[in-house]
Amino acid sequence: MLGLGLIGGSILRAAAGAGREVFGYNRSVEGAQGATSAGYDASTDLTATLARAAETQALIVLAVPMPALPNMLAHIRESAPDCPLTDVTSVKLAVLDEVVAAGLQARFVGGHPMTGTAHSGWAAGHGGLFNRAPWVISVDDHVDPDVWVMVMTLALDCGAVVVPAKSDEHDAAAAAISHLPHLLAEALAVTAAEVPLAFALAAGSFRDATRVAGTAPDLVRAMCESNTSQLVPVTDTVIDLLTRARESLACNGSVADLVDAGHAARVRYESFPRSDIITVTIGAERWREQLAAAGRAGGVIRSALPSLDTRR
């Protein structure tokens, strides 16, 4: 594990709890000491950690903020270029671009656990963070089946369900269901702050709608600004919806169109199918396309799929 914050630290805990041999690096002494004090194998020595990874051919998990990624990839290229590699970043195409630039694409499979809190750092994590949470694993055309199996197994060992997806489709979805909500939460918090009585009356709906506004601003900026091409159009869609609702309210005293459409969309979400993906063999012909189509339709992987190397 390279990075022992909320996500990386939780993976370290969960993977160790599943019986895996796992060791980690953290830049801050506080985070590394917190991990070692809790009985985990952690260090602030990146060179030694990568040397150990290279010696054992360990799966390297990048759990550092997007701005730190190019420097970290440069270290991996120098010290452990042949290790299988994944990440937990909330954008996938931007990460893939950096991986390609570093010459590490052949052994890379992108990943994104779709879970978290508004808190950060080692102390914020826990081993149950991924229980039943979707964990996206990229099925782009370059993906190596053996590395994909490694990443799938890690996610399942951490208690997650795996959602296969193309990187560009992940980024479009993440813009709508993760990055845009952050912007909306910030805007709602700012708007309420300008109304004198608002915070005194605020209760559940305001608390829930602004929860992610408590996330560290630098983390929000990193995820949103790294997905600009997808976030701009969905932001335009919301602005258009609110503009039309505002005009209807001003002219007709009604917000029925937006409320009805929103309620219907929420109902569809609550009944969205989560079928098990069980018939795809990793490494077989068109396995990536089959997984992408299954993930797009709501399919998830709850137990390890067979591969051409393990199916006997």
C-alpha positions in Angstrom: 0.0 0.0 0.0 1.4 3.3 -1.1 -0.5 5.8 1.1 -2.2 5.0 4.3 -5.0 7.6 4.5 -8.7 6.8 4.7 -8.8 4.4 1.7 -5.3 3.1 1.7 -5.3 2.6 5.5 -8.6 0.8 5.3 -7.3 -1.5 2.6 -4.3 -2.3 4.7 -6.5 -3.3 7.6 -9.0 -5.2 5.5 -6.4 -7.1 3.5 -4.5 -8.0 6.7 -7.7 -9.1 8.3 -8.3 -11.4 5.3 -5.0 -13.1 6.0 -3.0 -11.5 3.2 0.6 -10.4 3.6 0.4 -6.6 3.3 2.9 -3.8 4.0 2.6 -0.1 3.4 4.3 3.2 3.0 3.1 6.6 4.2 4.8 9.9 3.7 3.8 11.3 7.0 5.4 9.9 10.1 2.1 10.3 12.0 0.2 8.0 9.6 3.0 5.4 9.5 3.4 5.4 13.3 -0.4 5.0 13.7 -0.3 1.9 11.5 2.7 0.4 13.2 1.3 1.1 16.6 -1.8 -0.8 15.6 0.3 -3.8 14.7 0.6 -3.3 10.9 3.7 -3.3 8.7 4.3 0.3 7.7 7.2 2.5 6.9 8.1 6.1 5.8 10.9 4.7 3.6 9.6 4.6 0.1 12.8 3.2 -1.4 12.9 0.3 0.9 9.2 -0.4 0.5 9.4 -0.5 -3.3 12.5 -2.7 -3.1 10.6 -5.1 -1.0 7.7 -5.0 -3.5 10.0 -5.7 -6.4 11.6 -8.6 -4.5 8.3 -10.2 -3.7 6.5 -9.2 -7.0 3.8 -7.6 -4.8 0.7 -6.0 -6.1 1.3 -2.3 -5.6 -1.8 -0.3 -4.7 -1.5 3.5 -5.3 -3.5 5.3 -2.7 -2.0 8.8 -3.0 -3.8 12.0 -4.0 -3.9 12.7 -7.8 -1.3 15.5 -7.6 1.2 13.1 -6.0 0.7 10.4 -8.7 3.4 11.4 -11.3 6.2 11.5 -8.7 5.1 8.2 -7.2 4.9 6.6 -10.6 8.4 7.8 -11.3 9.7 6.0 -8.2 7.9 2.8 -9.1 9.3 2.9 -12.7 12.8 3.2 -11.1 12.5 0.7 -8.4 9.6 -1.8 -9.1 8.7 -1.5 -12.8 7.6 -5.1 -13.2 5.2 -5.2 -10.2 1.5 -5.5 -10.9 -0.1 -2.1 -10.2 -3.5 -0.7 -9.3 -4.9 2.4 -7.8 -7.9 3.7 -5.8 -8.3 7.2 -7.4 -11.7 8.5 -8.1 -10.9 9.3 -11.8 -9.6 6.7 -14.1 -8.6 8.3 -17.5 -6.4 10.9 -15.9 -4.6 8.2 -13.9 -4.3 6.0 -16.9 -2.7 8.9 -18.8 -0.1 9.3 -16.1 0.6 5.5 -16.0 1.1 5.5 -19.8 3.4 8.4 -19.5 5.4 6.6 -16.9 5.7 3.5 -19.2 3.9 1.3 -16.6 0.7 0.5 -18.6 1.4 -3.2 -19.2 1.0 -4.2 -15.6 -1.7 -1.6 -14.6 -5.3 -2.2 -13.8 -7.3 0.8 -12.6 -9.5 0.6 -9.5 -11.9 2.7 -7.5 -13.6 1.7 -4.3 -16.9 3.6 -4.2 -17.0 4.4 -0.5 -15.6 6.8 2.0 -16.3 9.4 4.6 -15.8 13.2 4.9 -12.7 12.4 7.1 -9.2 11.6 6.0 -5.9 10.1 7.4 -5.0 6.8 8.9 -7.2 7.4 12.0 -10.3 7.8 9.8 -10.0 4.3 8.3 -11.3 0.9 9.4 -11.3 -2.6 8.0 -15.0 -2.7 7.4 -15.1 0.3 5.1 -15.6 -1.8 1.9 -18.2 -4.2 3.1 -20.7 -4.7 0.3 -19.4 -1.5 -1.4 -19.0 -1.3 -5.2 -15.3 -1.5 -6.2 -14.8 -0.5 -9.8 -12.1 -2.4 -11.7 -11.2 -1.2 -15.2 -11.5 -3.5 -18.2 -9.8 -1.3 -20.7 -8.4 -2.9 -23.9 -4.8 -3.1 -22.5 -5.7 -4.8 -19.2 -3.7 -8.0 -18.4 -6.0 -10.8 -17.3 -3.6 -12.0 -14.6 -3.3 -8.6 -13.0 -7.1 -8.2 -13.3 -7.6 -11.3 -11.3 -5.2 -10.0 -8.6 -7.1 -6.8 -8.3 -10.5 -8.6 -8.3 -9.3 -10.9 -5.5 -8.0 -8.0 -3.4 -11.4 -6.2 -3.7 -13.3 -9.3 -2.8 -11.0 -10.1 0.1 -11.7 -6.6 1.4 -15.4 -7.4 1.4 -16.4 -5.3 -1.7 -18.4 -6.3 -4.7 -16.6 -5.8 -8.0 -18.1 -3.6 -10.8 -16.2 -4.0 -14.1 -16.2 -0.8 -16.2 -14.3 1.0 -19.0 -12.3 3.9 -17.6 -14.2 6.5 -19.7 -17.6 5.2 -18.6 -16.5 5.2 -15.0 -15.5 8.8 -15.2 -18.8 9.8 -16.8 -20.7 8.0 -14.0 -18.4 9.3 -11.2 -19.0 12.9 -12.5 -22.8 12.4 -12.0 -22.9 10.5 -8.8 -19.8 11.6 -6.9 -18.1 14.7 -8.2 -21.2 16.7 -9.0 -22.7 16.0 -5.5 -19.6 17.5 -4.0 -20.1 20.7 -6.0 -23.8 20.7 -5.1 -23.0 20.2 -1.4 -20.5 23.1 -1.4 -23.1 25.4 -3.2 -25.8 24.4 -0.7 -23.6 25.1 2.3 -22.6 28.5 0.9 -26.2 29.4 0.2 -27.4 28.4 3.7 -24.5 30.3 5.3 -25.9 33.5 3.9 -29.3 33.1 5.7 -29.1 34.1 9.3 -31.5 31.6 10.8 -30.5 28.7 8.5 -27.9 26.9 10.6 -30.1 27.2 13.7 -32.9 25.3 11.9 -30.9 22.9 9.8 -31.7 19.2 10.4 -31.5 15.9 8.5 -32.0 17.0 4.9 -29.4 19.8 5.2 -27.0 17.6 7.1 -27.2 14.7 4.6 -27.1 17.0 1.5 -24.0 18.8 2.7 -22.1 15.9 4.3 -19.4 15.7 1.7 -18.8 19.5 2.0 -16.9 18.5 5.1 -14.2 16.8 2.9 -10.8 18.4 2.8 -11.0 21.0 0.0 -7.7 19.9 -1.6 -9.1 16.4 -2.0 -12.4 17.7 -3.6 -10.4 19.9 -6.0 -8.2 17.0 -7.0 -11.1 14.7 -7.9 -13.2 17.3 -9.6 -10.4 19.1 -11.5 -9.1 15.7 -12.8 -12.4 14.9 -14.3 -13.1 18.3 -16.0 -14.2 16.9 -19.4 -17.0 14.8 -17.7 -17.9 17.2 -14.9 -18.6 20.2 -17.0 -21.4 18.7 -19.1 -23.2 17.2 -16.0 -22.9 20.6 -14.3 -24.5 22.2 -17.3 -27.3 19.7 -17.1 -28.0 20.6 -13.4 -27.8 24.3 -14.1 -30.3 23.8 -17.0 -32.7 21.8 -14.7 -32.5 24.4 -12.0 -32.9 27.3 -14.4 -36.1 25.8 -15.9 -37.4 25.0 -12.4 -36.7 28.6 -11.3 -38.5 30.0 -14.4 -41.5 27.7 -13.8 -41.6 28.7 -10.1 -41.4 32.4 -10.9 -44.0 32.3 -13.8 -46.3 29.5 -12.7 -45.7 28.9 -9.0 -44.8 25.3 -9.7 -41.7 23.0 -9.5 -43.7 20.0 -10.5 -41.6 19.0 -13.6 -38.3 18.8 -11.7 -39.8 17.2 -8.6 -41.7 14.6 -10.5 -38.7 13.7 -12.7 -36.4 13.6 -9.8 -38.7 11.3 -7.8 -39.1 9.0 -10.7 -35.3 8.8 -11.2 -34.8 8.0 -7.5 -37.4 5.2 -7.6 -35.5 3.7 -10.6 -32.3 3.9 -8.6 -33.8 2.1 -5.7 -35.0 -0.8 -7.9 -31.9 -0.9 -10.1 -30.9 -4.6 -10.6 -27.7 -6.0 -9.0 -27.4 -9.3 -10.7 -24.4 -11.6 -10.1 -21.8 -11.9 -12.9 -20.9 -15.6 -13.0 -20.5 -16.7 -16.6 -17.5 -14.7 -17.7 -14.1 -16.4 -17.8 -11.1 -14.0 -17.3 -8.8 -14.2 -20.3 -11.3 -15.8 -22.6 -12.2 -14.2 -26.0 -13.8 -10.8 -25.5 -13.8 -11.2 -21.7 -13.2 -7.4 -21.2 -16.2 -6.5 -23.4 -18.4 -9.0 -21.7 -17.5 -7.7 -18.3 -18.0 -4.0 -19.3 -21.5 -4.8 -20.7 -22.4 -6.7 -17.6 -21.2 -3.9 -15.3 -23.1 -1.4 -17.4 -26.3 -3.4 -16.9 -25.9 -3.5 -13.1 -24.0 -6.7 -12.7 -21.5 -7.2 -9.9 -18.9 -9.9 -9.0 -19.4 -11.3 -5.5 -17.1 -14.3 -5.7 -13.9 -14.8 -7.8 -14.5 -15.6 -11.5 -12.6 -18.4 -13.1 -9.7 -17.6 -15.4 -8.1 -19.6 -18.2 -5.3 -20.4 -15.8 -7.5 -21.7 -13.0 -10.4 -23.2 -14.8 -9.7 -26.9 -15.0 
